Amino acid sequence: MNVVLDIIGIALVIVATLLIGVYGLRISRTTGDFFVASRTVRPVWNASAISGEYLSAGTFLGLSGLVLLEGARGFWFPIGYAAGYLLVLVFVAAPLRRSGVYTIPDFIEARLESLRARRVTSLAVLIIGWLYIVPQLHGAGITLMVVAGLPQWVGEVAIAVLVAASVAAGGMRAITYVQAFQYWLKLFALLVPLFCIVFALSGGSHDVDAAVIFPAEAGPAGLDLYQTASLMLALVLGTMGLPHVLVRFYTSPTGVSARQTTVLVIVMVSAFYAVSSGMGLVSRSVAPDLANPDAADTVALVLPSRVFPGLFGELLTALIAAGAFAAFLATSAGLIVSLAGVVSQDVFSGSVRSFRLSAVLCTLVPLVIAVITAPAGLGSSVGMVFVFAASMLSPVVLLGVWWRGLTARGAVAGMITGGAATALALLVYTAVGGVGLAAPFLAQPAAWTIPLATAITVAVSKLDAHGAPLRAERYLGRLHTPER
């Protein structure tokens, strides 16, 4: 690797991010600009921005590492990530846009007419958002450590400072331009090296053994049925509970535009997943020595130099390093925008000034966690966040959009149950390990935590003597009435 080229590539991404952010700042003036970009973002631009923030460290570096470690088993992650947007498209994209609010807590309060339900939702959003930001910071630390030999905390602090500054400066409108640019940069940064590597291997001395890339035990017959089904359920439903994903639909001009945006997102993220997974498949043949949990996440950065010793390989590595930093910046920025909107409205005055202060505060918490913790596998860390999102927020959002009988007490009980059950399962699994018959149910708890949270939500709502809000029917009519 060439440290100078890698640093130049990362520096160019940072400069481009700052310049685009400055442009967005020039046209970010109103509260609506900062929270939802004044609801004027068109489908192609919005889809690029959503894809930019959705494709995180767990995808850019972690997915290649997962495929390297697991082979065909690693493909369940991109399948689940992409399929989650199908449910978003069918069930919540247009209704959430028609709700006319700024954040998920806004929606829950308006739908259930309850300040308590709003506060619990805000807490759930913060927990999910912070858990998601930590792997992005860890990924930045790993990247700078691999390409430049710097301490891991340097990359974590650098990303945190950049994200806090860009979000506080321009809000949602500025970040939209930045994230759209970063999606295309990330796709280009992996597609070009993968194309060059595959072309070189097809006529070079490296033999691509299909049995190595797709071992027999990694096929469907070798998969644990429960763990696979539970993982897929978490990934598919978890997308509906990610605050930085849902808030994006509030930026669309209409519900129809929100649906069109979602269709484009499915195409864009699927294209990227194909490229990132392909990098992992090639690495199983070229770099099998990296197939261990401590090194797998670095394979995309190491692979070009394995195939192309010399300047060309170093240039490809610098391109991938630049794309990796774009991934960390885009996802972290999207999360901080969504969290800052919640904190600004729930804790402060909801003004532009309070939004900026909230952006800084919401960055400090995950930064402290990232600095004092060691990185686990990026892909598995992001998967854990999806379990929390699917168990805590997805049932309430889905029922809030489609079931008139949902009550504030039911929503609060469901969110607390889903979050507590998921946390307990993962803590017990971490403490005890994969021993006994209960191990799969603790390692992948989504298959029982999601039904449990949903059942509690429905049962408590049914037993609630206060019943659903009197205006629930009219509010649901607003959500499901197409715009003219």
C-alpha positions in Angstrom: 0.0 0.0 0.0 1.0 3.6 -0.6 0.2 5.7 2.4 0.5 9.0 0.5 -1.9 7.9 -2.2 -4.4 6.5 0.4 -4.3 9.8 2.3 -4.7 11.8 -0.8 -7.8 9.8 -1.8 -9.4 10.2 1.6 -8.5 13.9 1.6 -10.2 14.4 -1.7 -13.4 12.8 -0.4 -13.3 15.1 2.6 -12.7 18.2 0.5 -15.5 17.2 -1.9 -17.9 16.6 1.0 -17.1 20.0 2.5 -17.5 21.8 -0.8 -20.9 20.2 -1.5 -21.9 20.8 2.1 -21.0 24.5 1.6 -23.2 24.6 -1.5 -26.1 23.1 0.5 -25.5 25.5 3.3 -26.0 28.5 0.9 -29.6 27.3 0.2 -30.4 26.0 3.7 -32.2 28.8 5.5 -35.5 27.7 7.0 -36.4 25.1 9.6 -37.9 23.0 6.9 -34.6 23.0 5.0 -32.8 21.7 8.0 -35.3 19.0 9.1 -36.8 17.7 5.8 -35.1 19.7 3.0 -38.5 21.6 2.6 -40.0 18.4 1.1 -38.7 19.2 -2.4 -36.2 16.3 -3.1 -37.1 14.6 -6.3 -37.0 10.7 -6.7 -33.7 10.2 -8.5 -31.8 12.6 -6.2 -33.6 11.3 -3.1 -33.0 7.7 -4.0 -29.3 8.4 -4.5 -29.1 10.0 -1.1 -31.0 7.2 0.6 -28.8 4.6 -1.0 -25.7 6.7 0.0 -26.7 6.7 3.7 -28.0 3.1 3.7 -24.8 1.6 2.3 -22.8 1.7 5.5 -19.5 0.4 6.8 -21.2 -3.0 7.3 -21.8 -3.1 3.5 -18.8 -1.4 2.0 -16.2 -3.3 4.1 -18.2 -5.7 6.2 -20.2 -7.5 3.5 -17.0 -8.5 1.6 -15.6 -9.8 4.9 -18.8 -11.8 5.6 -18.7 -13.4 2.2 -15.0 -14.2 2.8 -15.8 -15.8 6.1 -19.1 -17.5 5.3 -19.2 -18.1 1.6 -22.7 -18.4 0.2 -24.1 -18.0 3.7 -23.0 -14.3 3.7 -25.4 -13.6 0.8 -28.4 -13.6 3.2 -27.4 -10.2 4.4 -27.6 -8.3 1.1 -30.8 -10.2 0.2 -32.4 -9.1 3.5 -31.1 -5.5 3.2 -32.6 -5.1 -0.3 -35.9 -7.0 0.5 -36.5 -4.7 3.4 -37.2 -1.9 1.0 -39.9 -3.9 -0.7 -41.8 -3.8 2.6 -41.1 -0.1 3.0 -42.4 0.4 -0.5 -45.6 -1.5 0.0 -46.5 -0.6 3.5 -45.1 2.7 4.8 -43.3 4.9 2.3 -46.3 6.9 1.0 -48.3 7.0 4.2 -45.4 8.4 6.2 -44.9 11.1 3.6 -48.6 12.0 3.8 -48.5 12.3 7.6 -46.8 15.7 7.1 -44.5 15.4 10.1 -40.7 15.7 10.5 -39.6 12.6 12.5 -40.8 9.2 13.7 -41.6 10.5 17.2 -43.7 13.2 15.5 -45.6 10.5 13.7 -46.2 8.5 16.8 -47.4 11.5 18.8 -49.7 12.6 16.0 -51.1 9.1 15.5 -51.6 8.2 19.1 -52.0 11.7 20.7 -49.6 10.8 23.5 -46.6 12.6 24.7 -45.4 9.5 26.7 -45.5 7.4 23.5 -43.5 10.1 21.8 -40.8 10.1 24.5 -40.4 6.3 24.4 -40.2 6.4 20.6 -37.5 9.1 20.8 -35.5 7.0 23.2 -35.8 4.0 20.9 -34.7 6.1 17.9 -31.6 7.3 19.9 -30.6 3.8 21.0 -30.9 2.4 17.4 -29.2 5.4 15.9 -26.2 5.3 18.3 -25.8 1.6 17.9 -25.7 2.1 14.2 -23.2 4.9 14.3 -20.6 3.0 16.4 -19.7 0.5 13.6 -19.3 3.4 11.1 -16.7 5.0 13.5 -15.0 1.6 14.0 -14.9 1.2 10.2 -13.2 4.6 9.8 -10.6 3.6 12.4 -9.9 0.3 10.7 -9.5 2.0 7.4 -6.9 4.5 8.5 -5.2 1.9 10.6 -4.8 -0.4 7.5 -3.9 2.1 4.9 -1.9 4.6 7.0 -0.8 2.8 10.1 -2.6 5.4 12.3 -4.1 4.6 15.7 -7.7 3.5 15.4 -9.1 6.4 17.4 -7.8 8.9 14.8 -10.2 7.7 12.1 -13.1 7.6 14.6 -12.5 11.1 15.8 -12.0 12.4 12.2 -15.3 11.0 11.0 -17.2 12.3 14.1 -15.9 15.8 13.6 -16.6 15.9 9.9 -20.1 14.6 10.3 -21.0 16.9 13.2 -19.7 19.9 11.3 -21.5 19.1 8.1 -24.8 18.2 9.7 -24.8 21.2 12.0 -23.9 23.6 9.1 -26.5 22.6 6.5 -29.0 20.1 7.9 -31.0 17.8 5.7 -30.8 19.8 2.5 -27.0 20.0 2.5 -26.6 16.3 3.6 -28.9 15.3 0.7 -26.5 16.6 -1.9 -23.5 15.1 0.0 -25.0 11.6 0.3 -26.2 11.5 -3.3 -22.6 12.2 -4.5 -21.2 9.6 -2.0 -23.5 6.8 -3.3 -22.1 7.1 -6.8 -18.5 7.5 -5.4 -18.9 4.3 -3.4 -20.3 2.3 -6.3 -17.5 3.5 -8.6 -14.8 2.9 -5.8 -15.7 -0.9 -5.7 -16.9 -1.5 -9.2 -13.6 -0.4 -10.9 -11.3 -2.5 -8.7 -13.6 -5.5 -8.9 -13.7 -5.3 -12.7 -9.9 -5.0 -12.9 -9.4 -7.9 -10.5 -11.8 -10.2 -12.3 -10.3 -9.3 -15.6 -6.8 -10.0 -14.3 -7.8 -13.3 -12.7 -9.6 -14.6 -15.9 -6.3 -14.6 -17.8 -3.7 -14.8 -15.0 -2.1 -17.4 -12.8 -4.8 -17.4 -10.1 -7.1 -20.4 -10.3 -10.6 -19.6 -9.2 -11.9 -22.8 -7.6 -15.7 -22.9 -7.4 -15.5 -25.3 -4.5 -13.6 -22.8 -2.5 -16.0 -19.9 -3.2 -19.1 -22.0 -2.8 -18.3 -24.8 -0.4 -21.0 -27.5 -0.2 -21.6 -27.0 3.5 -22.5 -23.4 2.9 -25.4 -24.2 0.6 -29.0 -24.2 1.7 -28.7 -27.8 3.0 -26.0 -26.7 5.4 -27.7 -23.7 6.9 -29.4 -23.7 10.2 -33.1 -23.1 9.3 -34.0 -21.2 12.5 -31.0 -18.8 12.5 -31.4 -18.1 8.8 -35.1 -17.4 9.0 -34.6 -15.2 12.1 -31.8 -13.3 10.4 -33.9 -12.6 7.3 -36.8 -11.5 9.5 -34.6 -9.0 11.3 -33.1 -7.6 8.1 -36.4 -7.4 6.2 -38.4 -5.8 9.0 -35.5 -3.9 10.5 -35.4 -1.5 7.6 -38.8 -0.2 8.6 -37.4 0.7 12.0 -34.3 2.6 11.0 -34.8 6.3 11.8 -32.5 7.6 9.1 -34.3 5.6 6.4 -37.8 6.6 7.4 -37.1 10.3 7.9 -36.0 10.4 4.2 -39.5 9.8 3.0 -40.6 13.1 4.7 -38.3 14.9 2.2 -40.4 13.7 -0.9 -42.8 16.2 -2.4 -45.7 13.7 -2.4 -46.6 10.1 -1.5 -46.3 9.0 -5.1 -42.8 10.5 -5.2 -41.9 8.6 -2.1 -43.0 5.3 -3.7 -41.0 6.1 -6.9 -38.0 6.9 -4.7 -38.2 3.5 -3.0 -38.3 1.6 -6.3 -35.1 3.4 -7.4 -33.5 2.7 -4.0 -34.1 -1.1 -4.5 -32.3 -1.0 -7.8 -29.4 1.1 -6.6 -28.7 -0.8 -3.4 -29.0 -4.1 -5.2 -26.4 -3.1 -7.8 -24.0 -2.1 -5.0 -24.6 -5.3 -3.1 -23.8 -7.3 -6.2 -20.4 -5.5 -6.4 -19.5 -5.7 -2.7 -20.5 -9.4 -2.6 -18.4 -10.1 -5.7 -15.4 -8.6 -4.0 -15.9 -11.1 -1.1 -16.3 -14.0 -3.5 -13.0 -13.2 -5.3 -11.2 -12.8 -2.0 -12.1 -16.4 -1.1 -9.8 -17.5 -3.9 -7.1 -14.8 -3.7 -6.9 -14.0 0.0 -8.1 -17.1 2.0 -5.5 -16.2 4.7 -7.7 -13.2 5.7 -10.7 -15.5 6.5 -10.6 -14.8 10.3 -12.8 -12.4 12.3 -9.9 -10.1 13.1 -8.9 -9.5 9.5 -11.9 -10.2 7.2 -13.2 -6.6 7.3 -9.9 -5.4 5.7 -10.1 -7.7 2.7 -11.5 -5.1 0.2 -8.5 -2.8 1.1 -5.9 -5.5 0.8 -7.1 -7.4 -2.3 -6.0 -5.0 -5.0 -2.4 -5.1 -3.9 -2.5 -8.9 -3.8 -3.5 -9.0 -7.5 -1.7 -6.0 -8.8 1.7 -5.5 -7.0 3.0 -2.0 -7.7 1.5 1.4 -8.5 -1.7 0.2 -10.2 -2.7 -1.8 -7.2 -1.9 1.1 -4.9 -4.1 3.4 -6.9 -7.0 0.9 -6.7 -6.4 0.7 -2.9 -6.5 4.5 -2.6 -9.8 4.5 -4.6 -11.3 1.9 -2.2 -10.1 3.8 0.9 -11.8 6.9 -0.5 -15.0 5.0 -1.1 -14.8 3.5 2.4 -14.6 7.0 4.0 -17.6 8.1 1.8 -19.5 5.2 3.3 -18.8 6.1 6.9 -19.5 9.8 6.2 -22.8 9.2 4.4 -24.4 6.8 6.9 -23.2 8.6 10.0 -24.5 11.9 8.5 -27.9 10.4 7.8 -28.1 9.0 11.3 -27.0 12.3 13.0 -29.6 14.2 10.9 -32.4 12.0 12.1 -31.2 11.9 15.7 -30.6 15.7 15.8 -34.2 16.3 14.6 -35.5 14.2 17.4 -33.4 15.7 20.2 -33.9 19.2 18.9 -37.7 18.9 19.1 -38.0 16.8 22.2 -35.3 18.4 24.4 -34.8 21.9 23.0 -37.0 24.4 21.1 -37.0 22.8 17.6 -35.2 25.8 16.1 -32.2 25.8 13.6 -29.9 26.7 16.5 -31.1 23.8 18.6 -30.8 21.5 15.7 -27.1 22.4 15.3 -26.5 21.9 19.1 -28.3 18.5 18.9 -26.1 17.4 16.0 -23.0 17.9 18.1 -24.4 16.2 21.2 -25.7 13.2 19.2 -22.2 12.7 17.7 -20.4 12.8 21.0 -22.2 9.8 22.6 -21.4 7.2 19.9 -17.8 8.6 19.6 -17.2 7.9 23.3 -18.6 4.4 22.9 -16.5 3.7 19.8 -13.2 4.9 21.4 -13.7 2.8 24.5 -14.8 -0.4 22.7 -13.1 -2.8 20.4 -14.6 -3.3 16.9 -16.4 -6.5 16.3 -17.3 -7.7 12.8 -18.8 -4.7 11.0 -21.4 -6.8 9.2 -22.6 -8.6 12.3 -22.6 -5.4 14.3 -25.0 -3.8 11.8 -27.1 -7.0 11.8 -27.5 -6.6 15.6 -28.9 -3.0 15.0 -31.5 -4.4 12.6 -32.7 -6.8 15.3 -33.2 -3.9 17.7 -35.0 -1.8 15.0 -37.2 -4.7 13.9 -38.2 -5.5 17.5 -38.6 -2.0 18.9 -39.9 0.3 16.2 -41.1 -1.8 13.2 -44.3 -3.3 14.8 -45.4 0.1 16.1 -44.7 1.9 12.8 -46.5 -0.8 10.8 -49.5 -1.0 13.2 -49.6 2.8 13.5 -50.0 3.0 9.7 -52.5 0.2 9.2 -54.4 -0.6 12.4 -56.9 1.7 13.9 -57.0 0.0 17.3 -53.4 0.8 18.2 -53.3 2.7 21.5 -50.5 4.7 23.2 -50.2 2.2 26.1 -50.0 -0.7 23.6 -47.3 1.1 21.6 -45.2 1.9 24.7 -45.6 -1.7 26.0 -44.5 -3.1 22.7 -41.5 -0.9 22.3 -40.2 -1.6 25.8 -40.8 -5.4 25.4 -39.1 -5.6 22.0 -36.0 -3.6 23.2 -35.7 -5.3 26.5 -36.1 -8.9 25.1 -33.5 -8.2 22.4 -31.0 -6.7 24.8 -31.5 -9.5 27.3 -31.0 -12.2 24.6 -27.8 -10.7 23.3 -26.4 -10.0 26.7 -27.0 -13.6 27.8 -25.5 -14.9 24.6 -22.4 -12.8 25.0 -22.0 -13.9 28.6 -22.8 -17.6 28.2 -21.7 -18.2 24.6 -23.0 -20.7 22.0 -23.7 -23.5 24.5 -26.9 -25.5 24.7 -30.2 -25.7 22.9 -30.9 -22.0 23.6 -27.8 -20.7 21.8 -29.5 -20.1 18.3 -32.5 -18.4 19.9 -30.1 -16.0 21.8 -27.7 -15.4 18.9 -30.6 -14.6 16.5 -33.5 -13.6 18.6 -35.6 -11.7 16.0 -37.8 -14.7 15.2 -39.3 -14.5 18.7 -38.7 -10.9 19.9 -40.6 -9.4 16.9 -43.7 -11.6 17.4 -43.5 -11.1 21.2 -43.4 -7.3 20.8 -46.2 -7.3 18.2 -48.4 -9.6 20.4 -47.8 -7.4 23.5 -48.7 -4.3 21.5 -51.9 -5.7 20.2 -52.9 -7.3 23.5 -52.3 -4.2 25.6 -54.1 -2.1 23.0 -57.1 -4.4 23.1 -57.2 -4.3 26.9 -56.7 -0.6 27.1 -59.8 0.9 28.6 -59.1 4.3 27.0 -59.2 2.8 23.5 -57.7 4.3 20.4 -57.7 8.1 19.8 -61.1 9.4 18.6 -59.5 11.0 15.6 -57.6 7.8 14.6 -59.9 7.0 11.7 -59.6 10.5 10.2 -55.8 10.4 10.6 -55.6 7.0 8.9 -57.7 8.3 6.1 -55.2 11.1 5.6 -52.3 8.5 5.4 -54.0 6.4 2.8 -55.7 8.9 0.6 -53.6 9.4 -2.6 -52.8 13.0 -3.6 -54.5 14.5 -6.6 
